[in-house]
Structures are given as structure tokens and as C-alpha cells.
């Protein structure tokens, strides 16, 4: 079930957002997605001031995905503002590029109109965002894993969406992208929200949040994984695996081709039961 956003560049008012939201109801759960054009300058400036940091070049401030349990009104949402609000706003996790002085000068000029919010921050836009619970009980630590074998079954896909929340080319030094992809089957669903960050000649990083819902039992599992590796090590691994030199550039833009090359540095699982 695909959704085509507005064809013109009109930016919707908050009261109009619902008409651009597509939803699917499955066994008491309402799964929703909203895809709209890139935010305009006014909303971008407002978001930057509220966050206290400049936002990425491509920010989809009105995009979101959500899962709601209708009976209890428990709701989990992923959106760009909350994802960026989890970016480190200090200089503790700043990554250095090969031409850091030139980059800093360029960055200051790019954002000279909003200098009041330009300060040290993790400009790779790496976030450990796991979603926003807007109503209902929180997750609790759990050792229960997502049942991958059930997800491998050839069940029909009743609802599918892929939503981009933000993207930055890191001033031509790489890429940082946060996106969500969901698929709903008759008895279960999986939502994957992924941060993919590649800083050329420095680091490759993937942070995945997976939300699994069993519609029959009301069980919801949240699985969060962080993986990262030095850029040169990843590139050498691609070459040793047989990837042709001309295909390296393409592979380095595809997290699906890189994920298995990155060692896991953090992993947590949480769960909750909805009646």
C-alpha cells in the first residue's frame, strides 16, 4: 500500500497533517506513516533554535511512523525532531575530518544566519534514538529476542512503508541518514529504524532499533544494536570479499552491504505486554 505525497511544494499546516498520514489496522494495532516534502526554511530555523544545533541539509520534519495499541492507547512514534534531540550537543563525540579547519570555516559560513545556535555538537548526527512513547507504559529490560524464524516465513505483507527522517552529506565528507521501514503481516510486524553514518577515511556506524509486535499475544519487543568500524578496515573488507574497486563507492553507500562487516559494540533488548 504505497503513499504518494503532495505533488506541489505546499507545506501543510499541523492541522492538515492527518490527511497525509496512511494507516493500517491489524488485530487491535494501528500502524501509521506520514511522508511529506523536505521542510522549508521557516520550520527549519524553528527546529534549529529549539534543538540548539543546526539541522541536517535534508530534514523531513513532518515525517513519522507510529504504532498504537487502540484499546490501551499505548503509542510509539519515530520522528525527526526527537531523533535529532538525542544527538550529543557537546564536543565530546565530535569526529574529525581530514580537512577539519576548512570544514569548520565552511560550516560557520553555511549557518552564519543562525549563529546563535551554532556551537560544538556531534555534527555526524549520530543518535541513539529508540522512539518516543507518547502514551502508555514504558519498555522494561528483557532477555527475550525477536523471533527471526517467524519473520522469515513467507507470510503476505499487508502494509509496507519506508520513511526518511533526515539525511546529511556531512559537507561532502560522507553521509548520515536516519530512516524507518516497516512491514505488517497477518500475525506480526517489524519496524526497523536505522541510523547509517559514514565519515570518509574515519568511521562507519550503524545503529538499529527494531520493534517487533505479535498481534495475537500483544507482546512488543524493542531490540537496539550499535555497530561500528574504522573506514579503512571496512573498505579493505569489501575488497577482500571480492567487491570490485569500481563498486566500492556504491557499497559504501549501502548499509545492507556493510552491516555484516561491522562489529557489534552495544546491544539491548526490552519488552512489554499489552492486554
N, C-alpha and C positions, 0 to 999 in steps of 0.2 A: 504494500500500500504506500505508494510514493506521494510526496507532498511537493508541489511546486509553489515557491514563494511568489510574492508580487512581482509583476513584470516591470513596473516603473521604479523610480528611486524614492518614492514616498516613504517617509519614515513613520511608522504607526505610533499613535498615541497609546499610552498604557491601557486605556480603556478599550482599545481596538485589538490588543494582542491576542485575545481569545479566538478571534476569527481566523488567525494564522496558526493556531495550535491544532494538531491532529491527535486523536486519542483512540485507544483500543481498550475495550472492557473484556477482561478474561477471568472468569470464576471469582469475582469479587475484587479484582485488582484493576485499577485504571492506569494504563501506561500512556504517557503523553510526550509529544515532542513539538518543538517550535523552531523553525528555520527562517531567518529573515536576513536582509542585506547587511553589509558592514555598517556599523554605527557611524553617524555623521559627526561633524566637528563639535557641535554643542554637547551632545551626550558624552563624547569622548573627553572633553575638558572637564565636565562634571564628574565623570568617573575617576579621572586622574586626581582631582582635588580630594575626592572622598577617600581614595586609596592611599594618597600620599606619594604615589610613584607614577611615572609616565606609563601609559598602557601600550601594548604591542601595536605594530602598524595595522594589523588586521584584527579588529576586535568586533565580535558579534555579541553586543551587549544585551540583545533581546532574545538570544537563542537559549534553549534549555531542554532538558529531558527530565522526566519525573516519573515516580512510581507511587501510587496511592492505594492504600487499602480502604475501600469505600466504607465498610462497616465501622471501623475504628477511626477513620480519617488520618491514620498514620501516613506520612508523606516524606519521601526522599527526593531531593532535587539536585541537579547539577547545573550551574550557571557560571558565566564568565567572571562576574564581579567577585563572587565568593571564592572562585578558584584563584584569582589574582590576589585576593586579600590574604591568602596563605603564602604568598611569595615573601621571602625574607626581606625586610625593609631596612636592613643594616648592611655593613660592608663585610660581614663575617663569611658569607658564602659567595662573594664576588669572584667570578672566574676571569682570568687574564687572557687576552688575545695577543697574537704576535705583534700587533701594532697598537698597543694599548693607548699610547699618547695620542696618536692620530684618531683612534676611535673615540676617546673621551672628548676631544675637540669637536669632532663631528656630532657627537651626541648632544653636547651642550648647544650647538648651533641649531640642531633639529628641534630642540624643545625650548628655545630661548623665549618663546611666548608664554611659557608656564614655568618660569624659573623657580617660582615659589614651591613647586612640588618636586623639583629635580634635586635629588640627594642620593647618597650611596644606597644601593639596593641590589638584589640579585637580578641583574639585567638579563640573565638567561631565562628568566620567567619560570624557573623550576618551582613547582608547587607540590605539596603533599596532600592536596585536597582530596577528600574521600566522600564528598557530597554534603548536602545541607538537609538536616531533618527539620522540616518546618512545622510538624505537628506529630505528637505521639512519643512513644518511649524510645530511648537510645539503644544502640547495639551494646552487647556485652561480650567480653573476651570469650573465645571459644576455640576448641581444637578441631572442630568439625570442618571438613574440607568440602569444596564444591564437588559434587559427584560428576566428574568429567565423562564417565561412561554413559550416563543418561543423556548428556548433551551431545554425544556422538551418534545417538540414534537418528535414523532418517525421518524424524517427525516433520510434518508440514509446518512451514513458517507462516504464521497468521498475520504477523505485523513486524515490519523491519524499518528502522530509521538509522541514519548516520548524521550526526550534528557536530559542526565545528564551533568551538567557543572562542578560540583565539589562535593567532599564528604570528610569528615574527621571524624575519630572516636574520636577526641579530646583526644588522648592518653588514650584510654580505659575508658574515663570518660563520654561518651555519643556519640552523633552524630550531625554533621552539614552537611546538604545536600541541594544543590540548583539544581532544575530540572525544566524542561518545558514539558508541554503536550498540544498538540493541536488537534482539530478535526474540519474538514471542512464539512459543509452541503451545499445543493444547494443554499440557500439564505443567509447564515450567517456562522460565525465561532467563536470559542472561543479558546483562548490561555491562559493557566494557568501556570505561573512561580512561583514556591514556594520555599521559604527558610524554612526548618524544622530543628530546633535546640533543642536538649535535652541535658541538662547538669545534670547528675545524682545527685540527692539529692539537686539540686539547682533550676532549671528553665526549663520550656518547652515553646518554642516560635515558632510561625508560622507567616510568612509574605507572603501574597499572592498578586500577580499582575495578574489581569485578563484583557485581551484585547478582546473586542467584536467588530466584524465587521459585518455591514449589507451591503451585496454586492449590494443590489438594490438601496439604498439611499446614499452609500458612508460614512455613519456615523461610526465613530470609538470611542468607549468608553474605557477608562482605569480606572479600579477600583482597588484601593490599600487598603489592610487591614492588620493591625497588631494585633495579639492576643498573649497573654502570661499568664502563671500562674505558681505558685510555684510547684516544682516537687512533693512534698509530697501531696499537695492538689489534683493534677491530679491523683496520684496513689490511693488516698482514694476515689475519684470519680469513678474510674474504679471498685474498689471493691464494692462500694455501688450500682453500676449499675448491679451487678451480674457477672462481669468478674471473672472467676476462677483464683486463685493465680498463677497456672501454666501458664495461658495465659496472665498474666500481662506483662511479658517480651516481648512477641510478640506484644501486643497492644502498648507498649511504643516505638516501632519502626515503627509504622504505623500512620502517621499524619491524615489519614482519620478517624481513630478511636478516635483521640484526639481533632480534631478541634472544635467539639461542646462543649467540656469541658473547652475551654479557653475563657476568657472574652476578648472582643474587646477593644483595647487601642488606636487605631487610624484608621481612615477611610477617604479616599479622593476619589473623582471621577473627572475625566477630560474627555473632548471630543473634537473632531474636525470633520469637514465635508470635504470630498474630492469630487471634481466635477466628 
